[in-house]
Amino acid sequence: MSTTTGCLGYYRFFGLKPGRYEVGIDESTAPPGSYPATPNPVPLSLGCGEEARVWFGNATGGSICGYKFLDEDCDGMMDEGEDGIDGVKVCLSMPDGNDVAIAENTNNEEWCTETKGGGCFCFDGLMPGSYVVTVDESTVPEGHYPTSPNPLYVDLGCGEARVVYFGNAEYGSLSGYKYEDMMADGSPDGDPGWEDVTIQLKQGEDVIATTTTDSEGRF
């Protein structure tokens, strides 16, 4: 025996004899993006002439959406005028390794998507809980590095919509010229370059990179 809910969500079965019954909801007919917030199905014993009531609640799923953006000022925040980066892989998982608590599909251990439409991504229909959002930095265009934490841990409440941001900035560069200063004026005014001179790059007292000048004295 089955029925459908009316416009206010009510349902009713008539002509029931005393006995044991089980009432359940076909969740595939519930609004998309929602999940059951009460037990389903519900067993019950019905007495002679008794009118029993069983309530079934559904909550709206939450969402974790966000942006992957070009962090032009390297401050880790998406400022006005900073562009999104499309085609970057972003994944959603649970911190304990359990299945992602998704309303429409609870059988995936990890959900992944790609940023599009200006660096946007979104995971919706989420049940309350703790989630991990991770960017696959190998899918970011070459020559960029992350300026914000990755992964991000998000605690999501019932029906809550959270927005997260992942920034990337372009690497800087340092170049120069080693030359013979024929005029001793400190300026390379057509002076010849010196080849195979070792140039060191330091941070504090530590040498972090070395290179040599080319045939024209450039590095």
C-alpha positions as CSV (number, residue, x, y, z in Angstrom):
1,M,0.0,0.0,0.0
2,S,1.4,3.4,-0.9
3,T,0.3,7.0,-1.1
4,T,1.8,10.4,-1.8
5,T,2.1,13.5,0.4
6,G,-0.2,16.4,-0.2
7,C,0.7,20.0,-0.8
8,L,1.5,20.5,2.9
9,G,3.4,17.3,3.3
10,Y,0.7,15.3,5.0
11,Y,-0.3,11.7,4.1
12,R,-2.8,9.2,5.5
13,F,-3.7,5.5,5.2
14,F,-7.3,4.5,5.9
15,G,-9.1,1.3,6.8
16,L,-6.3,-0.3,8.8
17,K,-6.9,-3.3,11.1
18,P,-5.0,-3.7,14.3
19,G,-1.5,-5.2,13.8
20,R,2.1,-4.4,13.2
21,Y,3.1,-2.1,10.3
22,E,6.1,-0.4,8.8
23,V,5.9,3.0,7.3
24,G,8.7,4.2,5.0
25,I,9.5,7.0,2.6
26,D,10.8,6.5,-0.9
27,E,13.6,9.0,-0.6
28,S,14.1,9.0,-4.4
29,T,10.9,11.0,-4.6
30,A,12.1,13.6,-2.0
31,P,13.4,17.0,-3.3
32,P,16.9,16.8,-4.7
33,G,19.7,17.8,-2.4
34,S,17.9,16.8,0.8
35,Y,18.5,13.9,3.2
36,P,16.4,12.2,5.9
37,A,16.7,13.7,9.3
38,T,14.4,11.2,11.0
39,P,14.4,7.3,11.0
40,N,13.1,5.7,7.8
41,P,11.3,3.3,7.8
42,V,9.5,3.3,11.1
43,P,7.9,0.1,12.6
44,L,4.7,0.6,14.7
45,S,1.9,-1.4,16.4
46,L,-1.6,-0.2,15.7
47,G,-4.4,-0.8,18.2
48,C,-8.1,-1.2,17.5
49,G,-9.5,2.1,16.1
50,E,-6.2,3.8,16.9
51,E,-5.0,6.8,15.0
52,A,-1.2,6.8,14.9
53,R,1.0,9.6,13.5
54,V,4.5,9.2,12.1
55,W,6.6,12.1,11.1
56,F,9.3,12.0,8.5
57,G,11.7,15.0,8.2
58,N,14.1,15.9,5.5
59,A,16.8,18.5,5.8
60,T,18.3,20.5,3.0
61,G,21.9,19.5,2.2
62,G,24.7,22.0,2.8
63,S,27.4,23.0,0.4
64,I,31.1,23.8,0.2
65,C,31.9,26.0,-2.8
66,G,34.8,28.1,-3.6
67,Y,37.4,29.7,-6.0
68,K,40.8,28.9,-7.3
69,F,42.3,32.3,-8.1
70,L,45.4,34.1,-9.3
71,D,46.7,35.9,-6.2
72,E,48.4,38.9,-7.8
73,D,49.5,40.5,-4.5
74,C,50.4,37.2,-2.9
75,D,48.4,37.9,0.3
76,G,46.4,34.6,0.2
77,M,43.1,36.5,-0.2
78,M,40.9,36.9,-3.3
79,D,40.7,40.6,-3.9
80,E,38.5,42.5,-6.3
81,G,39.9,42.2,-9.8
82,E,41.8,39.0,-9.2
83,D,40.9,36.4,-11.8
84,G,39.9,32.8,-11.2
85,I,41.9,29.8,-12.6
86,D,39.9,27.2,-14.5
87,G,40.7,23.6,-15.1
88,V,42.2,22.9,-11.6
89,K,41.2,19.6,-9.9
90,V,39.6,20.0,-6.5
91,C,38.6,17.0,-4.3
92,L,36.3,16.6,-1.3
93,S,36.9,13.8,1.3
94,M,36.3,13.0,5.0
95,P,39.1,13.5,7.5
96,D,38.6,10.0,8.9
97,G,38.7,8.3,5.5
98,N,35.0,7.3,5.7
99,D,32.5,7.8,2.8
100,V,31.6,11.4,2.0
101,A,28.3,12.2,3.6
102,I,26.5,13.2,0.4
103,A,22.7,13.4,0.3
104,E,22.4,12.1,-3.3
105,N,25.2,9.6,-3.2
106,T,26.9,8.2,-0.1
107,N,29.1,5.6,-1.8
108,N,32.0,7.8,-2.9
109,E,35.1,7.9,-0.8
110,E,36.2,11.1,-2.6
111,W,34.4,13.6,-4.8
112,C,36.5,15.5,-7.4
113,T,35.6,18.3,-9.8
114,E,37.4,20.9,-11.9
115,T,37.2,24.7,-11.5
116,K,35.3,26.5,-14.3
117,G,33.5,29.7,-15.0
118,G,36.2,31.9,-13.4
119,G,37.8,29.4,-11.0
120,C,34.6,28.2,-9.4
121,F,33.8,24.8,-7.9
122,C,31.0,23.5,-5.7
123,F,30.0,20.4,-3.8
124,D,26.4,20.4,-2.7
125,G,23.8,18.2,-1.0
126,L,26.2,17.6,1.9
127,M,25.1,16.3,5.3
128,P,26.5,18.0,8.4
129,G,30.0,16.9,9.4
130,S,33.7,17.6,8.9
131,Y,35.1,17.7,5.4
132,V,38.5,18.1,3.7
133,V,38.9,20.1,0.5
134,T,42.1,19.5,-1.4
135,V,43.5,21.1,-4.5
136,D,45.6,19.0,-6.8
137,E,48.5,21.5,-7.4
138,S,49.8,19.4,-10.2
139,T,46.8,20.6,-12.3
140,V,47.6,24.3,-11.7
141,P,49.4,26.1,-14.6
142,E,53.2,25.8,-14.4
143,G,55.1,28.7,-12.8
144,H,52.6,29.1,-9.9
145,Y,52.8,28.3,-6.2
146,P,50.0,28.2,-3.5
147,T,49.5,31.2,-1.3
148,S,46.8,29.8,1.0
149,P,46.5,26.6,3.0
150,N,45.9,23.4,1.2
151,P,44.1,21.2,2.2
152,L,41.4,23.1,4.1
153,Y,39.3,21.5,6.9
154,V,35.7,22.6,7.0
155,D,33.0,21.9,9.7
156,L,29.6,22.1,8.0
157,G,26.4,22.6,9.8
158,C,22.9,21.5,8.8
159,G,22.0,23.3,5.5
160,E,25.0,25.5,5.8
161,A,26.7,27.0,2.8
162,R,30.5,27.6,3.2
163,V,32.8,29.3,0.7
164,V,36.6,28.6,0.6
165,Y,39.4,30.2,-1.4
166,F,42.6,28.8,-2.8
167,G,45.2,31.2,-4.1
168,N,48.1,30.8,-6.5
169,A,50.7,33.4,-7.3
170,E,53.3,33.4,-10.1
171,Y,56.9,32.8,-9.2
172,G,59.2,35.8,-9.5
173,S,62.6,35.8,-11.2
174,L,66.0,37.3,-10.8
175,S,68.3,37.9,-13.7
176,G,71.4,40.0,-14.4
177,Y,74.7,40.5,-16.3
178,K,78.3,39.9,-15.3
179,Y,80.6,42.1,-17.3
180,E,84.1,43.7,-17.6
181,D,83.6,47.4,-16.6
182,M,86.0,48.9,-19.2
183,M,85.2,52.5,-18.0
184,A,85.0,51.6,-14.3
185,D,81.7,53.6,-14.1
186,G,79.5,50.8,-12.7
187,S,77.3,50.7,-15.9
188,P,77.4,48.1,-18.6
189,D,77.8,50.6,-21.5
190,G,78.6,48.0,-24.2
191,D,81.1,46.4,-22.0
192,P,81.9,42.7,-22.8
193,G,80.2,40.0,-20.6
194,W,82.1,37.3,-18.7
195,E,81.2,33.8,-19.5
196,D,81.1,30.9,-16.9
197,V,81.1,33.0,-13.8
198,T,79.3,31.3,-10.9
199,I,76.4,33.3,-9.4
200,Q,74.9,32.4,-6.0
201,L,71.5,33.2,-4.6
202,K,71.2,33.3,-0.8
203,Q,68.6,33.6,1.8
204,G,70.3,34.8,5.0
205,E,73.6,32.8,5.1
206,D,72.2,29.9,3.1
207,V,72.9,29.4,-0.6
208,I,69.6,28.2,-2.1
209,A,70.6,28.3,-5.8
210,T,73.5,28.7,-8.1
211,T,73.9,29.3,-11.9
212,T,76.6,30.4,-14.3
213,T,76.7,33.2,-16.8
214,D,76.2,32.4,-20.5
215,S,78.5,33.4,-23.4
216,E,77.3,37.0,-23.1
217,G,77.6,37.2,-19.4
218,R,73.9,36.9,-18.7
219,F,72.2,34.8,-16.0
